[in-house]
């Protein structure tokens, strides 16, 4: 690689400058990954611009061109607020994070009683070294996305959850990450979730911005489902007008496992989700879902790669979006069926409902099939609201607004009906309605009204 | 019930209704027949408030109120029902939810609370029996994947649920086999009362063997060109429309 462009060089230099400080605030184990990661960041060419095919619709370079602060001494162990927030799910084990750093609370004890290990990554790297070494950066380290390498270089800490064999949880584990800062901030959040064989768990990951600052979160989540495990991971992206969300989600599945991931993109200035799923052993089921509502000048880009490495695996992928105002969205879904992955069944659908003349939806399915006995399909639609259906509803006495709301909810139904946490499903449906009616979508109890400031 | 006077309406600048007048009183069933392109469906759409059509002249009084001044939904809640020629499929909106909302809106308009869940289910069951509609259909999305006959039955089922004062049935017989026709007609007959009225728009005399109208009107080139008793339908069947439009 020749010279890095200015923004990338700046971060490369910054790393060199602050590496000792990062090391000091992290663990030796975590530090061992940094050097290789920053060089990988460099060799991948740094931040991609829209000239890079996989980033055609989202300019990462310009996102990092903004002068964000970076907090390397986040040692606060307190939550920055009195907990009166309108949390997504009340019936859950709730874990709190501040700017990506885990802050233990009493729900942790309950989880520990059930044998679940919940701790910081630093602690895991010391106390559970075998597990840490076996899993940490195993998927992320193979990624060709330079922002993932950047995260590995900079992330000092994060959350570690280990669900032991045959453990089933009665309630979801809910992660509430609060962004709190006195200046604009870049956060490299990093989580590692391991679901052991025959264990069953639901994760709900939700980030709230508490201050009217520009926040850029570059999050890496690695989720491993061992033999016959069942894991669900929901990511609720509902921040505010100045937030940029970069989510890099890696899923590794072993034999007979089932994983459902759902990304719910409701509110942020810019969102880019990279999802990579590896079906490594036979007979895995994977469901990768997403819904996005983008209005005003919001931008949502979902980039997914489902890798069928082993035979007899099934995957279902469905992303649905509604666009309004001057919103832009992109969906790129890549299904890669490896040579040995015979009897693969892989299905992919992306549907877009475009409500305004100025909104733009891009969609790009990609199938790479190397095996010869597989069943794959993909479908993409970009359409407008069915005015005739609204008229039909109106002739039955249903007012226009209500008919409109019904149509929106119906459109999203194929994704929302797959949410396995009833309370979350209900809440998402309400949030969709609110957003469609132009109301706020973030939590109503929040003192902080960041919209349009 | 409804009094239409000198109604003119156009779509995309093309005049379709050219001075149509018609009065329907409570307890009556009127049939409107006529050749293709005469304006039959336009009349149905104009009365129910489809915005694609523009009324350029004329007046419609519905129970003494200026109908053309009302929104689509308010016309429905005043008691006007349109049975669609081509009922729209609405994936993702369940029949039950749709009916529940529509029924509650009608009640709200009259200052009433929505029915309780059990009351609503009771009503649903009662009306389902009336049109012999399969429970499987009411558990699905609105009209989604319904056969032609099921869609038409579903229109009559909705009519039964909403209990309108005036029902306009647009080509309800089209695409029906004889059994479905019998069920649909049977449903309409059972809903017939002294205080409601029906306008049947149809191409064929066949439906009128099952639903006997009090009056038959011939609509041609945007106007009613002939009105008469039910026997007029038979005459039309025999002679066609040419002798009236020449």
Interface residues (C-beta under 8 A of the other chain):
Chain A: X386 X388 X389 X391 X392 X393 X394 X395 X396 X397 X398 X399 X400 X402 X406 X407 X409 X410 X411 X412 X413 X414
Chain B: X48 X49 X50 X51 X71 X72 X73 X75 X76 X77 X81 X82 X84 X87 X88 X89 X90 X91 X92 X93 X97 X98 X101 X102 X105 X106 X109 X141 X142 X158 X162
